[in-house]
Amino acid sequence: MFEGFSPETVDFLWGIRLNNNREWFLEHKKEYVKYLYEPMKALGQELFTPFLDEPGLLLKVSRIYRDARMHHPTPYKESLWLSIRQDVAWWAENPCLFLDINPEGINYGMLFWKPKPAAMEAFRKELERDPDTFLRLVRDAESSTGVEVTAKSYKRPKPCENSRILPYYSWKDGIACIRHEDFGPETFSPDLAVRAGAFLTALSPLTNYFCKFGETIQ
């Protein structure tokens, strides 16, 4: 059961940012496990409960260790995150629901970070064919969460004759609806699972809509 993060969680996150080396981490590994990794696993299990019956979805909790093959200058990440997503080769090419914690606070929501150009072309075709479904999903998501659905667009807008879908037609990547919480008493409470869970559940229909583009364009 998720009992909340704690000020010690924040202390560790700032510690790893300021002392990103093996010696410091090994001295504080017990704090990492107790105050960061174990609470994140418990939170993930609670957030994933509403999605247990949805086929193809899985829960992933990240590791703090960086991939040594990437030759990153620091050995550890400064954040930990979980994602609820399809079982795919690279998560960034498919939409996911997520929560991450870092020294600045907690973020949770939906992210379709790096869809392939072919996936976005399929999205535009579907948008032209059936604009009402997508517009309703965006409207419902923004109304339920109070957060705008945003994306990065092509620098040169793509021609579109339908003014209703024009704001979305040139979307390129970085499609997101994310809430940020600064650290405070509310983020140290078990109620974080309730708030984040309601937010992710509200975004599930929109995430599922984008899944068909990520899944079919491989």
N, C-alpha and C positions, 0 to 999 in steps of 0.2 A: 504493500500500500504506500502511495506517495504521501509523505508527511511534510513536504515542502523543502525548498532550498534554505540556506541559512547565510548569515553574515560570513561564516567560515568558507562558504562556497565562493563568495566574492573575494575574500582574502586570497584563496588559492589562485583564482583566475588572474588577479593582479600580480600575484607572486610569479606565476609562470610567464607573464608578459615581461616582467622586469628581470627575471632570472631564467631565461630559456636555455638551460643547459642540463646535462645529464646528472651532474652532482646535486644540483638543487632539487631536481625532480625526485631522485631516489630518496632524498632526505624527507620529502613531503608526499611520498606516494600513498601513504595511509590516508592522508587528508584528501587526496585526489579521489581515492576509492570511496571513502565514507561520505564526503560532502558534495561530490560532483557526480561521479560515475554511477554509484548505486541509486541516488535519487533520480537521476536521469532515466535509468532503466525502469524504475518503478513508475515514473511519470509516463513513459512510453507505453507501458502495459495498460495504464488507465486510458490514455488517449486512443489506443488501438481497439479497445473493447467494442465501440460501436461499429467497427469495420470488419469484425471477425468473420462475418458471413459473406463478405464481398469477395468474389473469386479473384485470384491473381494478386491481391494486395499483400504486402508484407511490411513489417516494422524493422527499421534499421536504426541502430544507435552507433554513432561514430566513435572512432578511437582517437585518443589525444596524440598518438604517435604519428608523425608524418611518414610518408612513404620515402624511404632512403633513396630509392631509385630516382626520385625527382630532384635530388641534390639541392634541397631547400637549405638556406643558411641557418635555420633554427630547427632543432629536432622535434619540437612539440607544437601543437596547435594552441591557440589562445582561446579557443571556444570548444564547446561540445554541442552536438545537435542530434536530433532524431528526425527520421522521415518516415512517412507512410506513403508507399508508392508501389508501382508495378515492379515485378521481378525482371529488370532489364539490364542490358550490358552497361550503359552509362546513364545515371540518374538525370543528368542535366538536360538530356535530349527528350525527357518526358516530364510531365507535370507531377508535382508531389505536394503533399501537405507536410509541414515541418515545424519544428520548434528548435531554436538555438539559444544558448546562454553564453555570454561573453562579458568582459569587464565592464562594458557600458550598460548592460541590462539583458532583457529577454525579448526575443522576436518570435512571432509565430504567424502562420498563415499558409498561403498557397504560392508556389513558385514554379514557373515554366521558364527555366533560365536560358538554355541554349538550344531551342528547337532547330532542326535542320531547315534550310530554305524550302525544301520540298514539302515539309510539314506545314509551313506557313502558307505555301501556295495552295495546299489542300484546304487549309483553314479559310482562305479567301474565297475559294470556290464554294465551300459550304456556306459561307457568310452571304454570298450573293444568292445562292439557291434558297436558303431559309434564314433570312435575317431575324425573324421574330423570335426563334428559339434562343439564339445567342443573346439578343438584347434583353430578353426576359431573364435569362440566367445572370447577366451582369447586374441588372436592376435588383434582382432578388438578393444577390450576394452583397451588394453595397448597402441595401436597405437593412439586411440582417446584421451586418458587421459594423456599419458606420464608417467603413474604410473604402476608399476609392480603388478600383481595379486599374492598374497602370501598366505601361509597357514602354520599351524603347522602340522608336519608329525609324524607318529608313529616312536618310537625310533628304532624298528626293522622293516626294510623295508619289504613290502609285495611283494612276487615274482610276476614279470611281464615280459612277453616275448617280449612285444612290446616296443622298445626303444623310440618311439615317445611319448608315454604317461607315461613313467617311472617317470618323475619328478612329476607327479600329482597323481600317483596311490597310494601312501602312505599317501596322505593328510588325516588328522584326524579331525581338527577343525580350528577355527580362520581364515577362508577363507575371504580375505579382499582385497580391492583396495581403498586406502584412501589417500587423499591429506590433508596436514597440511598447515595452514597459520598463521604466526605470526601476532600479532596485528600491525596495521599501517594504513596509510591513505586509502589503498585499502580495508581493512576489515571494515572500517567505512563508506564505500560508498554503495549506493543502488546497485551498480554493483556486489556486492557479490552474489545477487540473480541470476544474469546472469551467472557468473562463476560457481557457485555451481549447478545451473540448468542444464547447458550444461554437466557438469561432471556426474551428476546423470542420465541424459537421455542417455549418452553414455554407462553407465553401466547397463541400464535396460535390454537389451537382455541377458546378462550373469546372472543377478539376476533372470530373468524369468526361465532360464535354471535350476538353482538350486531350484527354488520354487517347481518343481514337486517332488523333493525328500523330501523336508520338509513337503509338503502337504500330500503325500500319505503314509508316514511312521510315523504314530502317535501311 
